[in-house]
């Protein structure tokens, strides 16, 4: 399962697996959480519904 991380300073979202940033649907970052979930569905991968937020 991939983990969703919100990068506080930039507001961007990334997905991580085992400590490494992963690519979904040809992208490695998104501007909204909905876009992350759409990319995960397109790739048919499981993404955690809990979002880790980094400090600002």
C-alpha positions as CSV (number, residue, x, y, z in Angstrom):
1,X,0.0,0.0,0.0
2,X,1.2,3.5,-0.9
3,X,1.3,6.4,1.6
4,X,0.0,9.8,0.6
5,X,2.2,12.7,1.8
6,X,1.2,16.4,1.7
7,X,4.3,18.6,1.4
8,X,3.3,21.4,3.7
9,X,5.4,24.2,2.2
10,X,4.4,23.6,-1.4
11,X,0.9,22.1,-0.9
12,X,1.7,19.4,-3.3
13,X,0.9,15.7,-2.8
14,X,3.2,12.7,-3.4
15,X,2.8,9.0,-2.9
16,X,5.5,6.9,-1.2
17,X,6.2,3.2,-0.9
18,X,9.0,2.1,1.4
19,X,10.4,5.6,1.8
20,X,10.7,6.3,-1.9
21,X,8.5,8.6,-4.0
22,X,6.5,6.6,-6.6
23,X,5.1,7.5,-10.0
24,X,1.4,7.0,-10.8
25,X,0.0,7.6,-14.3
26,X,3.2,9.2,-15.3
27,X,3.3,11.8,-12.5
28,X,5.2,12.0,-9.2
29,X,3.2,14.9,-7.7
30,X,-0.3,16.3,-7.7
31,X,-2.0,19.5,-6.6
32,X,-5.0,17.9,-5.0
33,X,-5.8,14.8,-3.0
34,X,-8.6,13.9,-5.4
35,X,-6.1,13.9,-8.3
36,X,-3.9,11.4,-6.3
37,X,-6.9,9.1,-5.8
38,X,-7.8,9.3,-9.5
39,X,-4.3,8.4,-10.6
40,X,-4.3,5.5,-8.1
41,X,-7.5,4.2,-9.5
42,X,-6.2,4.5,-13.1
43,X,-3.2,2.4,-12.1
44,X,-5.3,0.0,-10.0
45,X,-3.1,0.4,-6.9
46,X,-4.1,0.7,-3.3
47,X,-3.4,4.1,-1.6
48,X,-3.9,4.8,2.1
49,X,-6.8,7.1,2.9
50,X,-4.7,8.6,5.7
51,X,-2.6,11.6,4.6
52,X,0.8,12.4,6.2
53,X,1.3,16.2,6.4
54,X,4.8,17.6,6.6
55,X,5.5,20.6,8.8
56,X,5.2,24.0,7.4
